[in-house]
Amino acid sequence: MSQSLYEKYGGFSTVSRIVMDFYDQLLDSERVGDFFENTDMNRLIDHQTKFIAYLLGGPADYTGDRLRQSHSGLGIADDDFDEMVSILLATLRKHGMEEADIATVAAEIEARRSLVVAA
């Protein structure tokens, strides 16, 4: 049985640190920082930690419907999505994730673009 990325990189505590750092960067972004002005950041970070854990093969479960609902009406454009992905991948590198594993995460996120970007 192969080890999941979630297990390989230390489980929930590592994912939690990555997500906290990721949101520090997002909030500083001129392109996407304003999306979070009226957001309950504790709640968002909790959900995002579970989502990233899920992408890495952890114990959470996220459906396309849930992602679509949570991003509906936000007006997220492709350029906004690209900025978020760029910041996330840089954060994963900063936390020591290997390039092949980062590529796996990037592909998983890209596969969900249509659920997040406004049509």
N, CA, C and O atoms as a MOPAC input file, in Angstrom:
PM7 MOZYME 1SCF
protein

 N      0.85300 1    -1.18500 1     0.00000 1
 C      0.00000 1     0.00000 1     0.00000 1
 C      0.89600 1     1.24500 1     0.00000 1
 O      1.79300 1     1.36900 1     0.83400 1
 N      0.65000 1     2.15000 1    -0.92500 1
 C      1.49300 1     3.34000 1    -1.00400 1
 C      1.02800 1     4.41900 1    -0.02900 1
 O     -0.14600 1     4.49200 1     0.33400 1
 N      1.95200 1     5.22500 1     0.36900 1
 C      1.69700 1     6.29500 1     1.32300 1
 C      1.09000 1     7.49600 1     0.60500 1
 O      1.55700 1     7.88200 1    -0.46700 1
 N      0.06100 1     8.08200 1     1.18700 1
 C     -0.54900 1     9.28000 1     0.60000 1
 C      0.37000 1    10.48300 1     0.81800 1
 O      1.23800 1    10.46300 1     1.69100 1
 N      0.16900 1    11.51800 1     0.02200 1
 C      0.92600 1    12.76200 1     0.23400 1
 C      0.61100 1    13.33700 1     1.60300 1
 O      1.48000 1    13.92200 1     2.25000 1
 N     -0.61900 1    13.17500 1     2.04300 1
 C     -1.03100 1    13.63600 1     3.37200 1
 C     -0.14500 1    12.99600 1     4.43900 1
 O      0.34800 1    13.68300 1     5.33300 1
 N      0.05100 1    11.70300 1     4.34600 1
 C      0.90100 1    10.99700 1     5.31400 1
 C      2.37700 1    11.34700 1     5.11400 1
 O      3.11200 1    11.56300 1     6.07800 1
 N      2.79100 1    11.39900 1     3.86500 1
 C      4.19000 1    11.67900 1     3.54000 1
 C      4.67000 1    12.99900 1     4.13100 1
 O      5.81300 1    13.11100 1     4.57400 1
 N      3.78400 1    14.00400 1     4.13500 1
 C      4.19800 1    15.33400 1     4.59300 1
 C      3.76000 1    15.66000 1     6.01100 1
 O      3.82300 1    16.82000 1     6.41600 1
 N      3.32700 1    14.68500 1     6.76200 1
 C      3.12800 1    14.91300 1     8.18100 1
 C      1.70100 1    15.11000 1     8.64400 1
 O      1.48000 1    15.46600 1     9.80100 1
 N      0.72700 1    14.88900 1     7.78000 1
 C     -0.66100 1    14.91200 1     8.20000 1
 C     -1.21400 1    16.29300 1     8.51000 1
 O     -0.78000 1    17.30300 1     7.95700 1
 N     -2.18000 1    16.30000 1     9.40800 1
 C     -2.96200 1    17.49600 1     9.67800 1
 C     -2.12500 1    18.67300 1    10.15400 1
 O     -2.36400 1    19.80100 1     9.72400 1
 N     -1.16300 1    18.44900 1    11.01700 1
 C     -0.39500 1    19.58000 1    11.56100 1
 C      0.38500 1    20.29500 1    10.45900 1
 O      0.46700 1    21.52300 1    10.46000 1
 N      0.95200 1    19.54700 1     9.52800 1
 C      1.68000 1    20.16900 1     8.42200 1
 C      0.72000 1    20.89900 1     7.49000 1
 O      0.98200 1    22.03100 1     7.08600 1
 N     -0.38600 1    20.25300 1     7.15200 1
 C     -1.37500 1    20.88100 1     6.27100 1
 C     -1.88600 1    22.16700 1     6.90600 1
 O     -2.06600 1    23.17000 1     6.21600 1
 N     -2.11600 1    22.14600 1     8.18300 1
 C     -2.59200 1    23.33000 1     8.89400 1
 C     -1.59000 1    24.48100 1     8.78300 1
 O     -1.98800 1    25.61900 1     8.53600 1
 N     -0.30300 1    24.20300 1     8.96100 1
 C      0.73000 1    25.23900 1     8.83300 1
 C      0.79200 1    25.77800 1     7.40500 1
 O      0.93500 1    26.98100 1     7.19100 1
 N      0.68500 1    24.88200 1     6.44300 1
 C      0.70600 1    25.30100 1     5.03700 1
 C     -0.46200 1    26.23300 1     4.74800 1
 O     -0.28100 1    27.27800 1     4.12300 1
 N     -1.65600 1    25.86600 1     5.19400 1
 C     -2.84600 1    26.67800 1     4.91100 1
 C     -2.76500 1    28.03300 1     5.60500 1
 O     -3.15400 1    29.04200 1     5.01800 1
 N     -2.27800 1    28.08000 1     6.81500 1
 C     -2.12300 1    29.36800 1     7.51200 1
 C     -1.17000 1    30.27300 1     6.73600 1
 O     -1.45800 1    31.45300 1     6.53800 1
 N     -0.04800 1    29.73100 1     6.30100 1
 C      0.92600 1    30.49200 1     5.52700 1
 C      0.32300 1    30.91600 1     4.18000 1
 O      0.51400 1    32.05100 1     3.74500 1
 N     -0.39100 1    30.02200 1     3.53400 1
 C     -1.05600 1    30.29600 1     2.26000 1
 C     -1.99400 1    31.49000 1     2.38600 1
 O     -1.97200 1    32.38000 1     1.53500 1
 N     -2.81700 1    31.52700 1     3.42900 1
 C     -3.74300 1    32.64200 1     3.59100 1
 C     -3.04000 1    33.93500 1     3.96800 1
 O     -3.50300 1    35.01300 1     3.59400 1
 N     -1.94400 1    33.85800 1     4.69200 1
 C     -1.15300 1    35.07500 1     4.93400 1
 C     -0.73300 1    35.69500 1     3.60700 1
 O     -0.78700 1    36.91300 1     3.43300 1
 N     -0.31700 1    34.84700 1     2.67700 1
 C      0.10000 1    35.32500 1     1.35900 1
 C     -1.08600 1    35.83200 1     0.53800 1
 O     -0.98900 1    36.87300 1    -0.11300 1
 N     -2.20700 1    35.10200 1     0.56600 1
 C     -3.38600 1    35.52000 1    -0.19300 1
 C     -3.90400 1    36.87100 1     0.27400 1
 O     -4.27400 1    37.71300 1    -0.54400 1
 N     -3.93100 1    37.07700 1     1.56900 1
 C     -4.44400 1    38.33600 1     2.11100 1
 C     -3.57600 1    39.52000 1     1.69200 1
 O     -4.06600 1    40.64500 1     1.59600 1
 N     -2.29400 1    39.27300 1     1.44300 1
 C     -1.38000 1    40.32700 1     0.99600 1
 C     -1.42000 1    40.55100 1    -0.51400 1
 O     -0.84400 1    41.51600 1    -1.01400 1
 N     -2.08800 1    39.67500 1    -1.22900 1
 C     -2.13600 1    39.77300 1    -2.68500 1
 C     -3.04000 1    40.91600 1    -3.12900 1
 O     -4.19100 1    41.01200 1    -2.70300 1
 N     -2.51000 1    41.77400 1    -3.98400 1
 C     -3.32200 1    42.86300 1    -4.52900 1
 C     -4.42900 1    42.32500 1    -5.42200 1
 O     -5.49200 1    42.93800 1    -5.52200 1
 N     -4.20000 1    41.19900 1    -6.06500 1
 C     -5.18000 1    40.63800 1    -6.99600 1
 C     -6.35200 1    39.97700 1    -6.28000 1
 O     -7.50000 1    40.17200 1    -6.67900 1
 N     -6.08900 1    39.20300 1    -5.23800 1
 C     -7.16600 1    38.40900 1    -4.62800 1
 C     -7.44900 1    38.72600 1    -3.16300 1
 O     -8.41200 1    38.20900 1    -2.59600 1
 N     -6.64500 1    39.54900 1    -2.55600 1
 C     -6.82000 1    39.85000 1    -1.13300 1
 C     -8.19200 1    40.38500 1    -0.77900 1
 O     -8.71800 1    40.08300 1     0.29200 1
 N     -8.78100 1    41.18100 1    -1.67100 1
 C    -10.08700 1    41.77500 1    -1.38800 1
 C    -11.21500 1    40.75500 1    -1.31100 1
 O    -12.25800 1    41.04300 1    -0.72500 1
 N    -11.03600 1    39.58700 1    -1.87900 1
 C    -12.06600 1    38.54700 1    -1.79500 1
 C    -12.33300 1    38.14100 1    -0.34600 1
 O    -13.38600 1    37.57800 1    -0.05000 1
 N    -11.40500 1    38.41700 1     0.54700 1
 C    -11.49300 1    37.92700 1     1.92000 1
 C    -11.86100 1    39.00900 1     2.93300 1
 O    -11.80800 1    38.76800 1     4.13900 1
 N    -12.23500 1    40.20100 1     2.45500 1
 C    -12.51900 1    41.32300 1     3.35600 1
 C    -13.59600 1    41.02700 1     4.39300 1
 O    -13.42100 1    41.35300 1     5.56700 1
 N    -14.67800 1    40.43100 1     3.99500 1
 C    -15.79500 1    40.16500 1     4.91000 1
 C    -15.95800 1    38.68100 1     5.17800 1
 O    -17.07400 1    38.16500 1     5.24500 1
 N    -14.83600 1    38.00600 1     5.33100 1
 C    -14.83700 1    36.56200 1     5.48300 1
 C    -14.44600 1    36.17800 1     6.90600 1
 O    -13.55100 1    36.78000 1     7.49900 1
 N    -15.12500 1    35.17300 1     7.44200 1
 C    -14.74800 1    34.58100 1     8.71800 1
 C    -13.51500 1    33.71900 1     8.44000 1
 O    -13.63400 1    32.56400 1     8.03100 1
 N    -12.34800 1    34.28500 1     8.66300 1
 C    -11.10900 1    33.61900 1     8.27900 1
 C    -10.87500 1    32.32100 1     9.05300 1
 O    -10.33300 1    31.36800 1     8.49400 1
 N    -11.26700 1    32.26400 1    10.31300 1
 C    -11.09400 1    31.01900 1    11.06900 1
 C    -11.87900 1    29.88300 1    10.42500 1
 O    -11.38500 1    28.76400 1    10.29000 1
 N    -13.09800 1    30.19000 1    10.03400 1
 C    -13.94800 1    29.18500 1     9.38700 1
 C    -13.37000 1    28.79900 1     8.02700 1
 O    -13.31600 1    27.61900 1     7.68100 1
 N    -12.94200 1    29.79100 1     7.26700 1
 C    -12.38500 1    29.53000 1     5.94700 1
 C    -11.11000 1    28.68600 1     6.03800 1
 O    -10.93100 1    27.73900 1     5.27200 1
 N    -10.24600 1    29.02500 1     6.95800 1
 C     -9.00000 1    28.27700 1     7.12500 1
 C     -9.29700 1    26.83300 1     7.53600 1
 O     -8.62300 1    25.90700 1     7.08400 1
 N    -10.29600 1    26.64200 1     8.38600 1
 C    -10.69400 1    25.28700 1     8.77900 1
 C    -11.14300 1    24.48800 1     7.55300 1
 O    -10.71100 1    23.35300 1     7.35300 1
 N    -12.01400 1    25.09000 1     6.73200 1
 C    -12.49700 1    24.40500 1     5.53000 1
 C    -11.36000 1    24.15000 1     4.54400 1
 O    -11.27200 1    23.06900 1     3.96200 1
 N    -10.49300 1    25.14100 1     4.35600 1
 C     -9.39700 1    24.99200 1     3.40200 1
 C     -8.40100 1    23.93800 1     3.87100 1
 O     -7.84200 1    23.21000 1     3.05200 1
 N     -8.17600 1    23.85000 1     5.16600 1
 C     -7.27900 1    22.82800 1     5.70000 1
 C     -7.83000 1    21.44300 1     5.38100 1
 O     -7.08700 1    20.55000 1     4.97400 1
 N     -9.12100 1    21.27300 1     5.56500 1
 C     -9.75000 1    19.98800 1     5.23600 1
 C     -9.68000 1    19.71300 1     3.74100 1
 O     -9.45600 1    18.57600 1     3.32600 1
 N     -9.87400 1    20.76100 1     2.92200 1
 C     -9.82000 1    20.57400 1     1.47600 1
 C     -8.42100 1    20.18500 1     1.00700 1
 O     -8.27000 1    19.25500 1     0.21500 1
 N     -7.40700 1    20.88200 1     1.48600 1
 C     -6.02900 1    20.56000 1     1.09100 1
 C     -5.66900 1    19.16000 1     1.59900 1
 O     -5.01100 1    18.39500 1     0.89400 1
 N     -6.09600 1    18.82700 1     2.81300 1
 C     -5.86900 1    17.47000 1     3.33000 1
 C     -6.49900 1    16.43900 1     2.39300 1
 O     -5.89700 1    15.40700 1     2.09900 1
 N     -7.71100 1    16.72800 1     1.93100 1
 C     -8.40700 1    15.84100 1     0.98800 1
 C     -7.60400 1    15.68700 1    -0.31000 1
 O     -7.42500 1    14.57200 1    -0.80100 1
 N     -7.11800 1    16.81500 1    -0.86700 1
 C     -6.34000 1    16.75300 1    -2.10600 1
 C     -5.08000 1    15.91700 1    -1.94800 1
 O     -4.61200 1    15.29800 1    -2.90300 1
 N     -4.53800 1    15.90200 1    -0.74300 1
 C     -3.31000 1    15.14800 1    -0.47000 1
 C     -3.58500 1    13.69300 1    -0.08100 1
 O     -2.65900 1    12.94300 1     0.23000 1
 N     -4.85500 1    13.30200 1    -0.10200 1
 C     -5.20400 1    11.92200 1     0.23900 1
 C     -5.56100 1    11.72000 1     1.69200 1
 O     -5.55300 1    10.59400 1     2.18800 1
 N     -5.87500 1    12.80600 1     2.37700 1
 C     -6.24000 1    12.73000 1     3.78900 1
 C     -7.68400 1    12.32800 1     4.00200 1
 O     -8.36900 1    11.93400 1     3.05800 1
 N     -8.15300 1    12.42500 1     5.24800 1
 C     -9.43000 1    11.85100 1     5.64100 1
 C    -10.68200 1    12.65900 1     5.29100 1
 O    -11.78800 1    12.17900 1     5.54200 1
 N    -10.56500 1    13.83000 1     4.74000 1
 C    -11.74500 1    14.64200 1     4.43900 1
 C    -12.32300 1    14.24700 1     3.07600 1
 O    -11.68700 1    13.53400 1     2.30000 1
 N    -13.53300 1    14.72100 1     2.80500 1
 C    -14.19500 1    14.44400 1     1.53700 1
 C    -14.87000 1    15.71600 1     1.03900 1
 O    -15.63500 1    16.34100 1     1.77300 1
 N    -14.59400 1    16.09700 1    -0.18700 1
 C    -15.20000 1    17.28800 1    -0.78300 1
 C    -15.81300 1    16.91800 1    -2.11900 1
 O    -15.19200 1    16.23400 1    -2.93300 1
 N    -17.03000 1    17.37600 1    -2.33800 1
 C    -17.70200 1    17.12200 1    -3.60500 1
 C    -17.62000 1    18.35500 1    -4.48800 1
 O    -17.38500 1    19.46500 1    -4.01100 1
 N    -17.81300 1    18.14700 1    -5.76000 1
 C    -17.85500 1    19.26200 1    -6.69300 1
 C    -18.97100 1    20.23300 1    -6.35700 1
 O    -18.80200 1    21.44600 1    -6.48100 1
 N    -20.11600 1    19.70300 1    -5.92900 1
 C    -21.24000 1    20.57200 1    -5.56900 1
 C    -20.86900 1    21.50900 1    -4.43000 1
 O    -21.23200 1    22.68600 1    -4.44000 1
 N    -20.15700 1    20.99200 1    -3.46400 1
 C    -19.75500 1    21.81900 1    -2.31300 1
 C    -18.81800 1    22.93800 1    -2.75100 1
 O    -18.96600 1    24.08000 1    -2.31500 1
 N    -17.86500 1    22.61800 1    -3.60400 1
 C    -16.94200 1    23.63900 1    -4.10400 1
 C    -17.67700 1    24.68600 1    -4.92700 1
 O    -17.43900 1    25.88500 1    -4.77600 1
 N    -18.56700 1    24.23300 1    -5.79300 1
 C    -19.31500 1    25.15900 1    -6.64500 1
 C    -20.16800 1    26.09800 1    -5.77300 1
 O    -20.18900 1    27.30700 1    -6.00600 1
 N    -20.85300 1    25.55600 1    -4.79100 1
 C    -21.69800 1    26.37700 1    -3.91100 1
 C    -20.88000 1    27.40600 1    -3.14000 1
 O    -21.27700 1    28.56700 1    -3.04300 1
 N    -19.75600 1    26.99600 1    -2.59900 1
 C    -18.97700 1    27.90800 1    -1.75100 1
 C    -18.32300 1    29.03500 1    -2.54500 1
 O    -17.95500 1    30.05600 1    -1.96500 1
 N    -18.17000 1    28.87200 1    -3.85600 1
 C    -17.55400 1    29.91200 1    -4.67900 1
 C    -18.55300 1    30.64300 1    -5.56900 1
 O    -18.19600 1    31.60800 1    -6.24500 1
 N    -19.77900 1    30.19400 1    -5.56900 1
 C    -20.81900 1    30.79800 1    -6.39700 1
 C    -21.04900 1    32.25700 1    -6.00200 1
 O    -21.12900 1    32.58400 1    -4.81900 1
 N    -21.15200 1    33.11100 1    -6.98900 1
 C    -21.44600 1    34.51100 1    -6.73500 1
 C    -20.26100 1    35.36400 1    -6.32100 1
 O    -20.42200 1    36.56000 1    -6.07600 1
 N    -19.08800 1    34.78200 1    -6.23900 1
 C    -17.91500 1    35.55100 1    -5.82300 1
 C    -17.25300 1    36.27400 1    -6.99600 1
 O    -16.44500 1    37.18000 1    -6.79000 1
 N    -17.58700 1    35.88500 1    -8.20500 1
 C    -17.01200 1    36.54700 1    -9.37200 1
 C    -15.54400 1    36.25600 1    -9.58100 1
 O    -14.79400 1    37.11900 1   -10.03900 1
 N    -15.13000 1    35.05700 1    -9.25200 1
 C    -13.72800 1    34.67800 1    -9.39600 1
 C    -13.42600 1    34.44600 1   -10.87800 1
 O    -14.08500 1    33.64200 1   -11.53700 1
 N    -12.42500 1    35.15900 1   -11.38900 1
 C    -12.00600 1    35.04000 1   -12.78800 1
 C    -10.82200 1    34.08100 1   -12.89600 1
 O    -10.20800 1    33.71100 1   -11.89600 1
 N    -10.51900 1    33.68900 1   -14.12900 1
 C     -9.37600 1    32.80100 1   -14.34800 1
 C     -8.07900 1    33.38700 1   -13.79500 1
 O     -7.27100 1    32.65900 1   -13.21800 1
 N     -7.87300 1    34.69000 1   -13.96500 1
 C     -6.64800 1    35.32000 1   -13.45000 1
 C     -6.57900 1    35.25600 1   -11.92600 1
 O     -5.49800 1    35.10600 1   -11.35600 1
 N     -7.73100 1    35.37000 1   -11.26700 1
 C     -7.77600 1    35.24700 1    -9.81000 1
 C     -7.40300 1    33.82700 1    -9.39200 1
 O     -6.62100 1    33.61900 1    -8.46400 1
 N     -7.97600 1    32.86600 1   -10.09200 1
 C     -7.68300 1    31.45800 1    -9.82200 1
 C     -6.19600 1    31.17600 1   -10.02000 1
 O     -5.56700 1    30.49900 1    -9.20600 1
 N     -5.64000 1    31.70700 1   -11.11800 1
 C     -4.21200 1    31.51600 1   -11.39600 1
 C     -3.34700 1    32.08700 1   -10.27600 1
 O     -2.35200 1    31.47700 1    -9.88500 1
 N     -3.72200 1    33.24800 1    -9.76300 1
 C     -2.98300 1    33.86700 1    -8.65500 1
 C     -3.02900 1    32.97200 1    -7.41900 1
 O     -2.01300 1    32.76500 1    -6.75500 1
 N     -4.20000 1    32.45000 1    -7.12000 1
 C     -4.34800 1    31.56600 1    -5.96300 1
 C     -3.48500 1    30.32300 1    -6.13100 1
 O     -2.80200 1    29.91100 1    -5.19300 1
 N     -3.51000 1    29.73000 1    -7.30500 1
 C     -2.71000 1    28.52800 1    -7.55200 1
 C     -1.22500 1    28.84500 1    -7.42500 1
 O     -0.48100 1    28.08000 1    -6.81200 1
 N     -0.79500 1    29.94700 1    -7.98900 1
 C      0.60800 1    30.34600 1    -7.91200 1
 C      1.05700 1    30.50500 1    -6.46100 1
 O      2.13700 1    30.04700 1    -6.08700 1
 N      0.24100 1    31.14400 1    -5.66100 1
 C      0.57700 1    31.34600 1    -4.24700 1
 C      0.58900 1    30.01500 1    -3.50400 1
 O      1.47000 1    29.77100 1    -2.67800 1
 N     -0.38300 1    29.15600 1    -3.79300 1
 C     -0.41100 1    27.85200 1    -3.12300 1
 C      0.82400 1    27.03300 1    -3.47400 1
 O      1.45000 1    26.45500 1    -2.58700 1
 N      1.18200 1    26.97500 1    -4.74300 1
 C      2.33600 1    26.17400 1    -5.14000 1
 C      3.62100 1    26.71800 1    -4.53800 1
 O      4.48500 1    25.94400 1    -4.12400 1
 N      3.75900 1    28.03400 1    -4.48200 1
 C      4.93000 1    28.64100 1    -3.82800 1
 C      4.96000 1    28.28700 1    -2.34600 1
 O      6.02700 1    28.04400 1    -1.78200 1
 N      3.79400 1    28.25900 1    -1.72200 1
 C      3.71200 1    27.91000 1    -0.30300 1
 C      4.10700 1    26.45100 1    -0.08700 1
 O      4.81000 1    26.13100 1     0.87200 1
 N      3.65800 1    25.57300 1    -0.97100 1
 C      4.04400 1    24.16000 1    -0.86000 1
 C      5.55300 1    24.00100 1    -0.99900 1
 O      6.16500 1    23.22100 1    -0.26900 1
 N      6.15400 1    24.73000 1    -1.92500 1
 C      7.61900 1    24.68800 1    -2.08500 1
 C      8.30900 1    25.16700 1    -0.80900 1
 O      9.26400 1    24.55300 1    -0.33300 1
 N      7.81400 1    26.25900 1    -0.27400 1
 C      8.38800 1    26.83800 1     0.94500 1
 C      8.36600 1    25.83600 1     2.09700 1
 O      9.24900 1    25.84200 1     2.95400 1
 N      7.35600 1    24.98300 1     2.10800 1
 C      7.21400 1    23.99600 1     3.18400 1
 C      7.85800 1    22.65300 1     2.84200 1
 O      7.63200 1    21.65600 1     3.52900 1
 N      8.66700 1    22.63300 1     1.76800 1
 C      9.48900 1    21.46700 1     1.48600 1
 C      8.85500 1    20.36600 1     0.65800 1
 O      9.38300 1    19.25500 1     0.61400 1
 N      7.75100 1    20.63900 1     0.00900 1
 C      7.13100 1    19.60800 1    -0.81400 1
 C      7.95800 1    19.42100 1    -2.09300 1
 O      8.43300 1    20.39200 1    -2.68300 1
 N      8.11700 1    18.19300 1    -2.50000 1
 C      8.86900 1    17.86300 1    -3.70600 1
 C      8.09900 1    18.30300 1    -4.95300 1
 O      6.86900 1    18.32400 1    -4.96600 1
 N      8.85400 1    18.65700 1    -6.00600 1
 C      8.24500 1    19.17200 1    -7.23600 1
 C      7.24000 1    18.20800 1    -7.85800 1
 O      6.19100 1    18.64100 1    -8.33400 1
 N      7.53400 1    16.92700 1    -7.86200 1
 C      6.59300 1    15.95000 1    -8.43600 1
 C      5.28300 1    15.94500 1    -7.66300 1
 O      4.21300 1    15.80000 1    -8.25300 1
 N      5.35900 1    16.10200 1    -6.35900 1
 C      4.15200 1    16.12300 1    -5.52800 1
 C      3.38600 1    17.43500 1    -5.71400 1
 O      2.15500 1    17.45300 1    -5.69800 1
 N      4.12600 1    18.52400 1    -5.88900 1
 C      3.49500 1    19.81800 1    -6.17100 1
 C      2.73800 1    19.73800 1    -7.49600 1
 O      1.63400 1    20.27000 1    -7.61700 1
 N      3.32800 1    19.07900 1    -8.48200 1
 C      2.65900 1    18.91400 1    -9.77500 1
 C      1.36800 1    18.11500 1    -9.62200 1
 O      0.37900 1    18.40500 1   -10.29600 1
 N      1.36800 1    17.13000 1    -8.75900 1
 C      0.16500 1    16.34100 1    -8.49700 1
 C     -0.92000 1    17.21700 1    -7.89200 1
 O     -2.07600 1    17.15400 1    -8.31100 1
 N     -0.55500 1    18.03400 1    -6.90800 1
 C     -1.51300 1    18.94300 1    -6.28000 1
 C     -2.02500 1    19.94900 1    -7.31000 1
 O     -3.22300 1    20.22600 1    -7.36000 1
 N     -1.13600 1    20.49200 1    -8.12200 1
 C     -1.52800 1    21.46800 1    -9.13900 1
 C     -2.54800 1    20.86200 1   -10.10400 1
 O     -3.51600 1    21.52400 1   -10.47800 1
 N     -2.33900 1    19.62500 1   -10.50300 1
 C     -3.27300 1    18.96200 1   -11.41100 1
 C     -4.63400 1    18.76200 1   -10.74700 1
 O     -5.66900 1    18.92500 1   -11.39300 1
 N     -4.63700 1    18.41300 1    -9.47400 1
 C     -5.89800 1    18.22800 1    -8.74100 1
 C     -6.66900 1    19.54600 1    -8.63600 1
 O     -7.89300 1    19.57000 1    -8.76800 1
 N     -5.95600 1    20.61700 1    -8.40300 1
 C     -6.60200 1    21.92700 1    -8.30000 1
 C     -7.10400 1    22.37500 1    -9.66500 1
 O     -8.22300 1    22.87100 1    -9.79200 1
 N     -6.27900 1    22.20000 1   -10.67500 1
 C     -6.67900 1    22.59500 1   -12.03400 1
 C     -7.93200 1    21.83800 1   -12.47700 1
 O     -8.77300 1    22.39700 1   -13.18200 1
 N     -8.06100 1    20.60600 1   -12.08100 1
 C     -9.22800 1    19.79700 1   -12.42900 1
 C    -10.51600 1    20.37400 1   -11.83400 1
 O    -11.61300 1    20.01900 1   -12.26400 1
 N    -10.38300 1    21.25800 1   -10.85200 1
 C    -11.54300 1    21.84700 1   -10.18300 1
 C    -11.77200 1    23.31000 1   -10.55900 1
 O    -12.64000 1    23.96600 1    -9.98400 1
 N    -11.00600 1    23.82400 1   -11.51400 1
 C    -11.10200 1    25.21700 1   -11.93300 1
 C    -12.55400 1    25.60500 1   -12.25600 1
 O    -13.03100 1    26.64300 1   -11.79800 1
 N    -13.24100 1    24.79200 1   -13.02500 1
 C    -14.59400 1    25.14000 1   -13.47200 1
 C    -15.58900 1    25.21600 1   -12.31800 1
 O    -16.66300 1    25.79700 1   -12.46700 1
 N    -15.24800 1    24.64300 1   -11.18600 1
 C    -16.12400 1    24.70000 1   -10.00600 1
 C    -15.93900 1    25.98500 1    -9.22300 1
 O    -16.78700 1    26.34200 1    -8.40400 1
 N    -14.83000 1    26.69000 1    -9.46700 1
 C    -14.47700 1    27.86800 1    -8.69700 1
 C    -14.61700 1    29.16100 1    -9.52600 1
 O    -15.09100 1    30.18200 1    -9.02800 1
 N    -14.20100 1    29.09300 1   -10.77700 1
 C    -14.21900 1    30.27900 1   -11.64600 1
 C    -15.63300 1    30.54300 1   -12.12700 1
 O    -16.35200 1    29.62800 1   -12.52800 1
 N    -16.02500 1    31.83000 1   -12.07800 1
 C    -17.36100 1    32.21300 1   -12.52900 1
 C    -17.50100 1    31.97800 1   -14.01900 1
 O    -16.61200 1    32.29400 1   -14.80900 1
 N    -18.63700 1    31.41600 1   -14.37900 1
 C    -18.88400 1    31.10400 1   -15.80700 1
 C    -19.25300 1    32.35800 1   -16.57400 1
 O    -19.49500 1    32.29600 1   -17.77900 1

